[in-house]
Amino acid sequence: MMELSDEDRKLIERLAPILEDSLKYKIVRSLIDALEEASYPPEEMIQEDFIKKVLDAEKGIQGGKSKRYTYDTFKEQFSAKVD
Protein backbone atom coordinates (compact mmCIF):
# COMPACT_ATOMS: atom_id res chain seq x y z
CA MET A 1 0.00 0.00 0.00
CA MET A 2 1.19 3.50 -0.80
CA GLU A 3 2.32 5.77 2.03
CA LEU A 4 0.70 9.23 2.26
CA SER A 5 2.89 12.29 2.42
CA ASP A 6 2.41 14.99 5.06
CA GLU A 7 0.98 17.26 2.37
CA ASP A 8 -1.61 14.63 1.44
CA ARG A 9 -2.57 14.13 5.09
CA LYS A 10 -3.02 17.87 5.59
CA LEU A 11 -5.15 18.09 2.47
CA ILE A 12 -7.31 15.21 3.69
CA GLU A 13 -7.68 16.84 7.10
CA ARG A 14 -8.87 20.07 5.43
CA LEU A 15 -11.23 18.39 2.95
CA ALA A 16 -12.77 15.72 5.20
CA PRO A 17 -15.00 18.12 7.22
CA ILE A 18 -16.16 19.88 4.05
CA LEU A 19 -17.08 16.57 2.40
CA GLU A 20 -18.76 15.36 5.58
CA ASP A 21 -20.91 18.52 5.81
CA SER A 22 -21.83 18.25 2.14
CA LEU A 23 -22.88 14.61 2.52
CA LYS A 24 -24.91 15.39 5.66
CA TYR A 25 -26.70 18.21 3.84
CA LYS A 26 -27.53 16.00 0.85
CA ILE A 27 -28.84 13.20 3.08
CA VAL A 28 -30.97 15.54 5.19
CA ARG A 29 -32.28 17.33 2.07
CA SER A 30 -33.31 14.02 0.48
CA LEU A 31 -35.08 12.97 3.69
CA ILE A 32 -36.95 16.29 3.85
CA ASP A 33 -37.94 15.97 0.18
CA ALA A 34 -39.24 12.44 0.76
CA LEU A 35 -41.24 13.55 3.81
CA GLU A 36 -42.69 16.53 1.94
CA GLU A 37 -43.78 14.28 -0.93
CA ALA A 38 -45.51 11.98 1.54
CA SER A 39 -47.10 14.84 3.51
CA TYR A 40 -47.96 17.37 0.82
CA PRO A 41 -49.48 16.06 -2.39
CA PRO A 42 -48.41 17.70 -5.65
CA GLU A 43 -50.72 20.50 -6.77
CA GLU A 44 -52.04 18.35 -9.64
CA MET A 45 -53.51 15.94 -7.09
CA ILE A 46 -55.44 18.64 -5.24
CA GLN A 47 -58.98 18.83 -6.54
CA GLU A 48 -59.92 22.03 -8.34
CA ASP A 49 -63.01 22.62 -6.20
CA PHE A 50 -60.85 22.56 -3.07
CA ILE A 51 -58.45 25.12 -4.58
CA LYS A 52 -61.42 27.31 -5.55
CA LYS A 53 -62.75 27.19 -1.97
CA VAL A 54 -59.37 28.25 -0.60
CA LEU A 55 -59.04 31.09 -3.13
CA ASP A 56 -62.60 32.27 -2.37
CA ALA A 57 -61.80 32.24 1.34
CA GLU A 58 -58.66 34.30 0.73
CA LYS A 59 -60.65 36.85 -1.30
CA GLY A 60 -63.20 37.11 1.48
CA ILE A 61 -60.51 37.74 4.07
CA GLN A 62 -58.90 40.41 1.90
CA GLY A 63 -62.32 42.01 1.53
CA GLY A 64 -62.72 42.19 5.31
CA LYS A 65 -64.99 39.16 5.62
CA SER A 66 -64.13 36.22 7.79
CA LYS A 67 -65.85 33.25 9.40
CA ARG A 68 -65.19 31.28 12.53
CA TYR A 69 -65.27 27.51 12.34
CA THR A 70 -65.19 24.78 14.89
CA TYR A 71 -62.56 22.17 14.20
CA ASP A 72 -65.13 19.67 12.91
CA THR A 73 -66.88 22.23 10.70
CA PHE A 74 -63.57 23.41 9.27
CA LYS A 75 -62.46 19.85 8.60
CA GLU A 76 -65.78 19.05 6.90
CA GLN A 77 -65.71 22.26 4.85
CA PHE A 78 -62.11 22.20 3.66
CA SER A 79 -60.94 18.58 3.71
CA ALA A 80 -60.08 17.20 0.30
CA LYS A 81 -62.47 14.44 -0.60
CA VAL A 82 -60.86 11.22 -1.76
CA ASP A 83 -62.68 9.48 -4.58
Biopython code that builds the backbone (N, CA, C, O; Angstrom):
import numpy as np
from Bio.PDB.StructureBuilder import StructureBuilder

atoms = [
    (1, "MET", "N", (0.829, -1.173, 0.000)),
    (1, "MET", "CA", (0.000, 0.000, 0.000)),
    (1, "MET", "C", (0.881, 1.247, 0.000)),
    (1, "MET", "O", (1.969, 1.252, 0.576)),
    (2, "MET", "N", (0.407, 2.278, -0.639)),
    (2, "MET", "CA", (1.190, 3.502, -0.796)),
    (2, "MET", "C", (1.113, 4.367, 0.461)),
    (2, "MET", "O", (0.043, 4.532, 1.048)),
    (3, "GLU", "N", (2.224, 4.900, 0.854)),
    (3, "GLU", "CA", (2.317, 5.770, 2.031)),
    (3, "GLU", "C", (1.917, 7.189, 1.642)),
    (3, "GLU", "O", (2.306, 7.686, 0.585)),
    (4, "LEU", "N", (1.122, 7.850, 2.523)),
    (4, "LEU", "CA", (0.699, 9.228, 2.260)),
    (4, "LEU", "C", (1.745, 10.210, 2.758)),
    (4, "LEU", "O", (2.347, 10.018, 3.814)),
    (5, "SER", "N", (1.948, 11.247, 1.992)),
    (5, "SER", "CA", (2.886, 12.291, 2.424)),
    (5, "SER", "C", (2.198, 13.207, 3.435)),
    (5, "SER", "O", (0.979, 13.157, 3.598)),
    (6, "ASP", "N", (2.975, 14.033, 4.103)),
    (6, "ASP", "CA", (2.410, 14.992, 5.058)),
    (6, "ASP", "C", (1.462, 15.961, 4.360)),
    (6, "ASP", "O", (0.426, 16.341, 4.905)),
    (7, "GLU", "N", (1.836, 16.351, 3.149)),
    (7, "GLU", "CA", (0.982, 17.260, 2.368)),
    (7, "GLU", "C", (-0.382, 16.622, 2.100)),
    (7, "GLU", "O", (-1.421, 17.268, 2.232)),
    (8, "ASP", "N", (-0.358, 15.347, 1.724)),
    (8, "ASP", "CA", (-1.607, 14.633, 1.440)),
    (8, "ASP", "C", (-2.468, 14.522, 2.698)),
    (8, "ASP", "O", (-3.685, 14.695, 2.644)),
    (9, "ARG", "N", (-1.828, 14.233, 3.820)),
    (9, "ARG", "CA", (-2.569, 14.129, 5.089)),
    (9, "ARG", "C", (-3.217, 15.464, 5.464)),
    (9, "ARG", "O", (-4.364, 15.502, 5.910)),
    (10, "LYS", "N", (-2.481, 16.542, 5.283)),
    (10, "LYS", "CA", (-3.016, 17.875, 5.591)),
    (10, "LYS", "C", (-4.204, 18.207, 4.680)),
    (10, "LYS", "O", (-5.210, 18.762, 5.121)),
    (11, "LEU", "N", (-4.060, 17.856, 3.414)),
    (11, "LEU", "CA", (-5.148, 18.090, 2.466)),
    (11, "LEU", "C", (-6.388, 17.296, 2.864)),
    (11, "LEU", "O", (-7.503, 17.815, 2.822)),
    (12, "ILE", "N", (-6.193, 16.056, 3.243)),
    (12, "ILE", "CA", (-7.306, 15.211, 3.685)),
    (12, "ILE", "C", (-7.946, 15.792, 4.935)),
    (12, "ILE", "O", (-9.172, 15.819, 5.043)),
    (13, "GLU", "N", (-7.145, 16.254, 5.872)),
    (13, "GLU", "CA", (-7.680, 16.843, 7.101)),
    (13, "GLU", "C", (-8.505, 18.097, 6.812)),
    (13, "GLU", "O", (-9.485, 18.369, 7.506)),
    (14, "ARG", "N", (-8.115, 18.857, 5.795)),
    (14, "ARG", "CA", (-8.873, 20.065, 5.432)),
    (14, "ARG", "C", (-10.153, 19.718, 4.677)),
    (14, "ARG", "O", (-11.189, 20.351, 4.883)),
    (15, "LEU", "N", (-10.083, 18.717, 3.806)),
    (15, "LEU", "CA", (-11.226, 18.389, 2.953)),
    (15, "LEU", "C", (-12.273, 17.502, 3.631)),
    (15, "LEU", "O", (-13.456, 17.582, 3.302)),
    (16, "ALA", "N", (-11.854, 16.675, 4.559)),
    (16, "ALA", "CA", (-12.772, 15.724, 5.198)),
    (16, "ALA", "C", (-13.984, 16.410, 5.833)),
    (16, "ALA", "O", (-15.106, 15.962, 5.595)),
    (17, "PRO", "N", (-13.819, 17.471, 6.628)),
    (17, "PRO", "CA", (-14.998, 18.122, 7.220)),
    (17, "PRO", "C", (-15.924, 18.741, 6.170)),
    (17, "PRO", "O", (-17.145, 18.726, 6.328)),
    (18, "ILE", "N", (-15.347, 19.277, 5.112)),
    (18, "ILE", "CA", (-16.161, 19.876, 4.045)),
    (18, "ILE", "C", (-16.997, 18.801, 3.362)),
    (18, "ILE", "O", (-18.192, 18.984, 3.129)),
    (19, "LEU", "N", (-16.359, 17.680, 3.045)),
    (19, "LEU", "CA", (-17.075, 16.572, 2.404)),
    (19, "LEU", "C", (-18.147, 16.003, 3.334)),
    (19, "LEU", "O", (-19.253, 15.683, 2.900)),
    (20, "GLU", "N", (-17.809, 15.883, 4.601)),
    (20, "GLU", "CA", (-18.763, 15.362, 5.581)),
    (20, "GLU", "C", (-19.996, 16.264, 5.671)),
    (20, "GLU", "O", (-21.123, 15.769, 5.668)),
    (21, "ASP", "N", (-19.791, 17.580, 5.750)),
    (21, "ASP", "CA", (-20.912, 18.521, 5.806)),
    (21, "ASP", "C", (-21.763, 18.446, 4.541)),
    (21, "ASP", "O", (-22.991, 18.494, 4.600)),
    (22, "SER", "N", (-21.100, 18.330, 3.412)),
    (22, "SER", "CA", (-21.827, 18.246, 2.139)),
    (22, "SER", "C", (-22.687, 16.984, 2.084)),
    (22, "SER", "O", (-23.842, 17.032, 1.662)),
    (23, "LEU", "N", (-22.121, 15.867, 2.508)),
    (23, "LEU", "CA", (-22.883, 14.610, 2.523)),
    (23, "LEU", "C", (-24.057, 14.678, 3.498)),
    (23, "LEU", "O", (-25.156, 14.223, 3.180)),
    (24, "LYS", "N", (-23.827, 15.245, 4.686)),
    (24, "LYS", "CA", (-24.906, 15.386, 5.659)),
    (24, "LYS", "C", (-26.037, 16.225, 5.074)),
    (24, "LYS", "O", (-27.209, 15.873, 5.202)),
    (25, "TYR", "N", (-25.681, 17.334, 4.434)),
    (25, "TYR", "CA", (-26.697, 18.207, 3.839)),
    (25, "TYR", "C", (-27.515, 17.448, 2.794)),
    (25, "TYR", "O", (-28.744, 17.517, 2.785)),
    (26, "LYS", "N", (-26.823, 16.726, 1.916)),
    (26, "LYS", "CA", (-27.531, 15.996, 0.852)),
    (26, "LYS", "C", (-28.458, 14.927, 1.428)),
    (26, "LYS", "O", (-29.568, 14.733, 0.932)),
    (27, "ILE", "N", (-28.010, 14.244, 2.459)),
    (27, "ILE", "CA", (-28.844, 13.203, 3.083)),
    (27, "ILE", "C", (-30.066, 13.827, 3.741)),
    (27, "ILE", "O", (-31.188, 13.358, 3.547)),
    (28, "VAL", "N", (-29.853, 14.878, 4.514)),
    (28, "VAL", "CA", (-30.974, 15.538, 5.187)),
    (28, "VAL", "C", (-31.942, 16.117, 4.168)),
    (28, "VAL", "O", (-33.155, 15.999, 4.337)),
    (29, "ARG", "N", (-31.426, 16.743, 3.109)),
    (29, "ARG", "CA", (-32.283, 17.328, 2.070)),
    (29, "ARG", "C", (-33.135, 16.242, 1.400)),
    (29, "ARG", "O", (-34.318, 16.456, 1.139)),
    (30, "SER", "N", (-32.539, 15.086, 1.125)),
    (30, "SER", "CA", (-33.307, 14.016, 0.481)),
    (30, "SER", "C", (-34.373, 13.463, 1.424)),
    (30, "SER", "O", (-35.460, 13.093, 0.981)),
    (31, "LEU", "N", (-34.070, 13.404, 2.722)),
    (31, "LEU", "CA", (-35.081, 12.969, 3.692)),
    (31, "LEU", "C", (-36.230, 13.968, 3.769)),
    (31, "LEU", "O", (-37.396, 13.575, 3.793)),
    (32, "ILE", "N", (-35.905, 15.252, 3.806)),
    (32, "ILE", "CA", (-36.945, 16.290, 3.847)),
    (32, "ILE", "C", (-37.804, 16.219, 2.591)),
    (32, "ILE", "O", (-39.030, 16.301, 2.675)),
    (33, "ASP", "N", (-37.179, 16.068, 1.432)),
    (33, "ASP", "CA", (-37.939, 15.968, 0.177)),
    (33, "ASP", "C", (-38.887, 14.773, 0.194)),
    (33, "ASP", "O", (-40.036, 14.877, -0.236)),
    (34, "ALA", "N", (-38.398, 13.638, 0.695)),
    (34, "ALA", "CA", (-39.243, 12.437, 0.761)),
    (34, "ALA", "C", (-40.415, 12.646, 1.712)),
    (34, "ALA", "O", (-41.537, 12.238, 1.412)),
    (35, "LEU", "N", (-40.165, 13.276, 2.849)),
    (35, "LEU", "CA", (-41.243, 13.551, 3.810)),
    (35, "LEU", "C", (-42.254, 14.540, 3.242)),
    (35, "LEU", "O", (-43.459, 14.377, 3.439)),
    (36, "GLU", "N", (-41.775, 15.565, 2.540)),
    (36, "GLU", "CA", (-42.695, 16.533, 1.937)),
    (36, "GLU", "C", (-43.570, 15.872, 0.886)),
    (36, "GLU", "O", (-44.764, 16.160, 0.800)),
    (37, "GLU", "N", (-42.989, 14.988, 0.086)),
    (37, "GLU", "CA", (-43.777, 14.277, -0.927)),
    (37, "GLU", "C", (-44.866, 13.443, -0.277)),
    (37, "GLU", "O", (-45.985, 13.367, -0.784)),
    (38, "ALA", "N", (-44.538, 12.821, 0.844)),
    (38, "ALA", "CA", (-45.510, 11.980, 1.542)),
    (38, "ALA", "C", (-46.573, 12.818, 2.254)),
    (38, "ALA", "O", (-47.722, 12.394, 2.377)),
    (39, "SER", "N", (-46.187, 14.011, 2.724)),
    (39, "SER", "CA", (-47.102, 14.839, 3.506)),
    (39, "SER", "C", (-47.918, 15.802, 2.659)),
    (39, "SER", "O", (-49.095, 16.030, 2.936)),
    (40, "TYR", "N", (-47.312, 16.358, 1.645)),
    (40, "TYR", "CA", (-47.961, 17.369, 0.821)),
    (40, "TYR", "C", (-48.101, 16.835, -0.596)),
    (40, "TYR", "O", (-47.101, 16.660, -1.292)),
    (41, "PRO", "N", (-49.320, 16.577, -1.028)),
    (41, "PRO", "CA", (-49.480, 16.057, -2.388)),
    (41, "PRO", "C", (-49.126, 17.128, -3.417)),
    (41, "PRO", "O", (-49.256, 18.319, -3.134)),
    (42, "PRO", "N", (-48.682, 16.722, -4.606)),
    (42, "PRO", "CA", (-48.413, 17.704, -5.649)),
    (42, "PRO", "C", (-49.704, 18.444, -6.015)),
    (42, "PRO", "O", (-50.802, 17.909, -5.860)),
    (43, "GLU", "N", (-49.560, 19.659, -6.493)),
    (43, "GLU", "CA", (-50.720, 20.496, -6.773)),
    (43, "GLU", "C", (-51.694, 19.826, -7.748)),
    (43, "GLU", "O", (-52.903, 20.043, -7.666)),
    (44, "GLU", "N", (-51.165, 19.011, -8.670)),
    (44, "GLU", "CA", (-52.038, 18.349, -9.640)),
    (44, "GLU", "C", (-53.022, 17.392, -8.960)),
    (44, "GLU", "O", (-54.095, 17.111, -9.494)),
    (45, "MET", "N", (-52.646, 16.895, -7.778)),
    (45, "MET", "CA", (-53.507, 15.935, -7.091)),
    (45, "MET", "C", (-54.596, 16.619, -6.255)),
    (45, "MET", "O", (-55.551, 15.972, -5.826)),
    (46, "ILE", "N", (-54.448, 17.923, -6.027)),
    (46, "ILE", "CA", (-55.443, 18.638, -5.243)),
    (46, "ILE", "C", (-56.614, 18.958, -6.158)),
    (46, "ILE", "O", (-56.430, 19.482, -7.256)),
    (47, "GLN", "N", (-57.803, 18.643, -5.707)),
    (47, "GLN", "CA", (-58.978, 18.832, -6.538)),
    (47, "GLN", "C", (-59.240, 20.323, -6.757)),
    (47, "GLN", "O", (-59.036, 21.148, -5.867)),
    (48, "GLU", "N", (-59.699, 20.639, -7.972)),
    (48, "GLU", "CA", (-59.921, 22.033, -8.345)),
    (48, "GLU", "C", (-60.955, 22.709, -7.457)),
    (48, "GLU", "O", (-60.810, 23.890, -7.142)),
    (49, "ASP", "N", (-61.994, 21.990, -7.047)),
    (49, "ASP", "CA", (-63.010, 22.620, -6.201)),
    (49, "ASP", "C", (-62.443, 23.004, -4.841)),
    (49, "ASP", "O", (-62.864, 24.001, -4.256)),
    (50, "PHE", "N", (-61.494, 22.227, -4.333)),
    (50, "PHE", "CA", (-60.847, 22.564, -3.072)),
    (50, "PHE", "C", (-60.012, 23.832, -3.228)),
    (50, "PHE", "O", (-60.050, 24.714, -2.370)),
    (51, "ILE", "N", (-59.261, 23.924, -4.321)),
    (51, "ILE", "CA", (-58.451, 25.115, -4.583)),
    (51, "ILE", "C", (-59.350, 26.340, -4.712)),
    (51, "ILE", "O", (-59.017, 27.410, -4.203)),
    (52, "LYS", "N", (-60.487, 26.192, -5.390)),
    (52, "LYS", "CA", (-61.419, 27.308, -5.551)),
    (52, "LYS", "C", (-61.943, 27.761, -4.190)),
    (52, "LYS", "O", (-62.046, 28.962, -3.944)),
    (53, "LYS", "N", (-62.276, 26.821, -3.301)),
    (53, "LYS", "CA", (-62.752, 27.186, -1.967)),
    (53, "LYS", "C", (-61.699, 27.984, -1.197)),
    (53, "LYS", "O", (-62.016, 28.966, -0.526)),
    (54, "VAL", "N", (-60.448, 27.550, -1.302)),
    (54, "VAL", "CA", (-59.373, 28.247, -0.597)),
    (54, "VAL", "C", (-59.182, 29.646, -1.168)),
    (54, "VAL", "O", (-59.024, 30.607, -0.415)),
    (55, "LEU", "N", (-59.196, 29.770, -2.503)),
    (55, "LEU", "CA", (-59.043, 31.086, -3.129)),
    (55, "LEU", "C", (-60.205, 32.007, -2.774)),
    (55, "LEU", "O", (-60.005, 33.194, -2.514)),
    (56, "ASP", "N", (-61.422, 31.460, -2.765)),
    (56, "ASP", "CA", (-62.595, 32.268, -2.374)),
    (56, "ASP", "C", (-62.470, 32.733, -0.928)),
    (56, "ASP", "O", (-62.807, 33.874, -0.611)),
    (57, "ALA", "N", (-61.995, 31.869, -0.061)),
    (57, "ALA", "CA", (-61.805, 32.243, 1.343)),
    (57, "ALA", "C", (-60.767, 33.348, 1.470)),
    (57, "ALA", "O", (-60.943, 34.273, 2.263)),
    (58, "GLU", "N", (-59.688, 33.264, 0.698)),
    (58, "GLU", "CA", (-58.659, 34.302, 0.728)),
    (58, "GLU", "C", (-59.216, 35.642, 0.253)),
    (58, "GLU", "O", (-58.911, 36.686, 0.829)),
    (59, "LYS", "N", (-60.036, 35.605, -0.800)),
    (59, "LYS", "CA", (-60.647, 36.847, -1.301)),
    (59, "LYS", "C", (-61.555, 37.460, -0.244)),
    (59, "LYS", "O", (-61.566, 38.676, -0.052)),
    (60, "GLY", "N", (-62.314, 36.613, 0.439)),
    (60, "GLY", "CA", (-63.201, 37.112, 1.482)),
    (60, "GLY", "C", (-62.431, 37.774, 2.610)),
    (60, "GLY", "O", (-62.846, 38.813, 3.123)),
    (61, "ILE", "N", (-61.330, 37.186, 2.991)),
    (61, "ILE", "CA", (-60.505, 37.740, 4.066)),
    (61, "ILE", "C", (-59.922, 39.087, 3.635)),
    (61, "ILE", "O", (-59.901, 40.041, 4.412)),
    (62, "GLN", "N", (-59.453, 39.152, 2.395)),
    (62, "GLN", "CA", (-58.897, 40.410, 1.897)),
    (62, "GLN", "C", (-59.969, 41.486, 1.817)),
    (62, "GLN", "O", (-59.674, 42.674, 1.951)),
    (63, "GLY", "N", (-61.210, 41.073, 1.601)),
    (63, "GLY", "CA", (-62.323, 42.015, 1.532)),
    (63, "GLY", "C", (-62.884, 42.372, 2.898)),
    (63, "GLY", "O", (-63.868, 43.105, 2.986)),
    (64, "GLY", "N", (-62.275, 41.867, 3.962)),
    (64, "GLY", "CA", (-62.717, 42.189, 5.314)),
    (64, "GLY", "C", (-63.749, 41.228, 5.864)),
    (64, "GLY", "O", (-64.289, 41.455, 6.947)),
    (65, "LYS", "N", (-64.033, 40.157, 5.138)),
    (65, "LYS", "CA", (-64.991, 39.160, 5.617)),
    (65, "LYS", "C", (-64.227, 37.973, 6.174)),
    (65, "LYS", "O", (-63.204, 37.560, 5.627)),
    (66, "SER", "N", (-64.731, 37.439, 7.251)),
    (66, "SER", "CA", (-64.133, 36.218, 7.786)),
    (66, "SER", "C", (-65.198, 35.424, 8.524)),
    (66, "SER", "O", (-66.227, 35.962, 8.932)),
    (67, "LYS", "N", (-64.933, 34.146, 8.686)),
    (67, "LYS", "CA", (-65.849, 33.254, 9.400)),
    (67, "LYS", "C", (-65.063, 32.542, 10.481)),
    (67, "LYS", "O", (-63.844, 32.392, 10.399)),
    (68, "ARG", "N", (-65.795, 32.105, 11.497)),
    (68, "ARG", "CA", (-65.186, 31.276, 12.530)),
    (68, "ARG", "C", (-65.753, 29.874, 12.380)),
    (68, "ARG", "O", (-66.954, 29.686, 12.184)),
    (69, "TYR", "N", (-64.868, 28.905, 12.474)),
    (69, "TYR", "CA", (-65.271, 27.514, 12.337)),
    (69, "TYR", "C", (-64.862, 26.743, 13.575)),
    (69, "TYR", "O", (-63.844, 27.040, 14.199)),
    (70, "THR", "N", (-65.662, 25.752, 13.923)),
    (70, "THR", "CA", (-65.194, 24.776, 14.893)),
    (70, "THR", "C", (-64.250, 23.854, 14.136)),
    (70, "THR", "O", (-64.221, 23.856, 12.906)),
    (71, "TYR", "N", (-63.491, 23.080, 14.866)),
    (71, "TYR", "CA", (-62.562, 22.170, 14.202)),
    (71, "TYR", "C", (-63.302, 21.226, 13.255)),
    (71, "TYR", "O", (-62.889, 21.040, 12.110)),
    (72, "ASP", "N", (-64.392, 20.634, 13.733)),
    (72, "ASP", "CA", (-65.134, 19.667, 12.909)),
    (72, "ASP", "C", (-65.737, 20.321, 11.681)),
    (72, "ASP", "O", (-65.709, 19.744, 10.594)),
    (73, "THR", "N", (-66.288, 21.528, 11.844)),
    (73, "THR", "CA", (-66.882, 22.228, 10.701)),
    (73, "THR", "C", (-65.801, 22.582, 9.682)),
    (73, "THR", "O", (-65.996, 22.415, 8.478)),
    (74, "PHE", "N", (-64.667, 23.069, 10.168)),
    (74, "PHE", "CA", (-63.567, 23.411, 9.269)),
    (74, "PHE", "C", (-63.101, 22.178, 8.503)),
    (74, "PHE", "O", (-62.912, 22.221, 7.287)),
    (75, "LYS", "N", (-62.920, 21.089, 9.226)),
    (75, "LYS", "CA", (-62.462, 19.846, 8.599)),
    (75, "LYS", "C", (-63.454, 19.379, 7.539)),
    (75, "LYS", "O", (-63.059, 18.951, 6.454)),
    (76, "GLU", "N", (-64.730, 19.464, 7.854)),
    (76, "GLU", "CA", (-65.776, 19.054, 6.903)),
    (76, "GLU", "C", (-65.787, 19.977, 5.687)),
    (76, "GLU", "O", (-65.933, 19.519, 4.553)),
    (77, "GLN", "N", (-65.633, 21.261, 5.925)),
    (77, "GLN", "CA", (-65.711, 22.255, 4.846)),
    (77, "GLN", "C", (-64.515, 22.210, 3.906)),
    (77, "GLN", "O", (-64.669, 22.344, 2.692)),
    (78, "PHE", "N", (-63.321, 22.022, 4.467)),
    (78, "PHE", "CA", (-62.112, 22.199, 3.662)),
    (78, "PHE", "C", (-61.304, 20.924, 3.420)),
    (78, "PHE", "O", (-60.296, 20.981, 2.715)),
    (79, "SER", "N", (-61.696, 19.796, 3.964)),
    (79, "SER", "CA", (-60.942, 18.584, 3.711)),
    (79, "SER", "C", (-61.116, 18.148, 2.263)),
    (79, "SER", "O", (-62.215, 18.197, 1.710)),
    (80, "ALA", "N", (-60.025, 17.725, 1.671)),
    (80, "ALA", "CA", (-60.081, 17.202, 0.302)),
    (80, "ALA", "C", (-60.789, 15.862, 0.335)),
    (80, "ALA", "O", (-60.470, 14.997, 1.149)),
    (81, "LYS", "N", (-61.731, 15.704, -0.539)),
    (81, "LYS", "CA", (-62.474, 14.445, -0.596)),
    (81, "LYS", "C", (-61.746, 13.463, -1.494)),
    (81, "LYS", "O", (-61.375, 13.794, -2.620)),
    (82, "VAL", "N", (-61.547, 12.270, -0.997)),
    (82, "VAL", "CA", (-60.865, 11.219, -1.762)),
    (82, "VAL", "C", (-61.913, 10.399, -2.471)),
    (82, "VAL", "O", (-62.858, 9.896, -1.863)),
    (83, "ASP", "N", (-61.725, 10.272, -3.793)),
    (83, "ASP", "CA", (-62.685, 9.483, -4.581)),
    (83, "ASP", "C", (-62.315, 8.029, -4.569)),
    (83, "ASP", "O", (-63.006, 7.211, -5.177)),
]
sb = StructureBuilder()
sb.init_structure("model")
sb.init_model(0)
sb.init_chain("A")
sb.init_seg("    ")
for serial, (resi, resn, name, xyz) in enumerate(atoms, 1):
    if name == "N":
        sb.init_residue(resn, " ", resi, " ")
    sb.init_atom(name, np.array(xyz, "f"), 0.0, 1.0, " ", f" {name:<3s}", serial, name[0])
structure = sb.get_structure()
